Amino acid sequence: MENLHRALAEIDAIRGQMARTMEFRGYGPATLATTGVLAVLAAAVQAHWLKVPSRAIGAYLAIWIATAALSVVIIGIGTIRRTRRVHFGLAKAMIYSAVEQFLPPSLQGCC
C-alpha cells in the first residue's frame, strides 16, 4: 500500500511540474477585451461624475475598486472556462500555478 501512495504522489508531482512548464492559455481574447471595455467605462464614469477626483477620493476609489473586483470575477470565470476547454486534465493544476505566479505581485501592489 505504501508503494501505491508513493506512486500516486509522484504522479501528482509530475502533473504539477507539467502544469507549471506548459504555456498557460487561460486568458482568452474575449475576457481581456471585456475587462478593457470595463476599464474604459469606468474612466468615462470618472470623467463624467468626478471632475476633480482629489476632492472625492471615496467615490474615486469606489469606482476603481469596483472595476477591479468585477474584472477579477470576469477573468476568473473566463479563465476557468477556457482552461477546462483548452487544457483538459491539467486545467486545475494550471490555474493554481497561474494564481501562484500572479498573486504575490498583486498583493505587493496593495501593501
C-alpha positions in Angstrom: 0.0 0.0 0.0 2.9 2.3 0.7 4.2 1.9 -2.8 0.8 2.9 -4.2 0.8 6.1 -2.2 4.3 6.9 -3.2 3.5 6.3 -6.9 0.4 8.5 -6.7 2.4 11.2 -5.0 5.0 11.0 -7.8 2.3 11.1 -10.5 0.8 14.2 -8.8 4.3 15.9 -8.7 4.8 15.1 -12.4 1.4 16.6 -13.3 2.2 19.7 -11.2 5.5 20.1 -12.9 3.9 19.7 -16.3 1.3 22.3 -15.4 4.0 24.8 -14.3 6.1 24.4 -17.5 3.2 24.4 -20.1 2.2 27.7 -21.6 -0.9 29.0 -19.9 -3.6 29.9 -22.3 -6.4 30.6 -19.9 -6.7 34.3 -20.6 -8.8 34.5 -23.7 -9.2 37.4 -26.0 -12.8 37.9 -25.2 -12.0 38.1 -21.4 -9.3 40.6 -22.0 -11.4 42.7 -24.3 -14.3 42.7 -21.8 -12.1 43.9 -19.0 -10.6 46.6 -21.3 -14.1 47.8 -22.1 -15.0 47.8 -18.4 -11.9 50.0 -17.7 -12.9 52.4 -20.4 -16.4 52.6 -19.0 -15.0 53.2 -15.5 -12.9 56.0 -16.9 -15.9 57.6 -18.6 -17.9 57.4 -15.3 -15.0 59.0 -13.6 -14.7 61.8 -16.2 -18.4 62.5 -16.1 -19.1 62.5 -12.4 -15.7 63.3 -10.9 -14.3 66.4 -12.5 -11.7 66.7 -9.7 -11.0 63.2 -8.3 -8.8 64.5 -5.5 -11.9 66.2 -4.0 -13.9 62.9 -3.9 -11.3 60.2 -3.0 -14.0 57.9 -1.7 -16.0 58.0 -4.9 -12.8 57.6 -7.0 -11.7 54.6 -5.0 -15.2 53.1 -5.2 -15.3 53.3 -9.0 -11.8 51.7 -9.4 -12.1 49.1 -6.7 -15.5 48.0 -8.1 -14.0 47.9 -11.5 -11.0 45.8 -10.3 -13.3 43.4 -8.4 -15.6 42.9 -11.4 -12.5 42.4 -13.6 -11.2 39.7 -11.2 -14.5 37.9 -11.4 -14.7 38.1 -15.2 -11.1 36.9 -15.5 -11.7 34.1 -13.1 -14.8 32.8 -14.8 -13.2 33.2 -18.3 -10.0 31.5 -17.2 -11.7 28.5 -15.6 -14.0 28.0 -18.7 -11.2 28.4 -21.2 -8.7 26.3 -19.3 -11.1 23.4 -19.0 -11.8 23.6 -22.7 -8.2 24.0 -23.9 -6.1 22.1 -21.3 -8.4 19.3 -20.3 -6.9 17.3 -17.4 -4.3 19.8 -16.4 -6.8 22.7 -16.0 -6.9 22.7 -12.2 -3.1 22.5 -11.8 -2.5 25.2 -14.4 -5.0 27.6 -12.8 -3.3 27.0 -9.4 0.1 27.6 -11.0 -1.1 30.8 -12.6 -2.6 32.1 -9.4 0.6 31.3 -7.5 2.6 33.4 -10.0 0.0 36.3 -10.2 -0.9 36.6 -6.6 2.3 37.8 -5.0 2.8 40.8 -7.3 -0.8 41.7 -6.9 -0.6 41.7 -3.1 2.6 43.7 -3.3 0.8 46.4 -5.1 -1.7 46.6 -2.3 0.7 47.0 0.5 
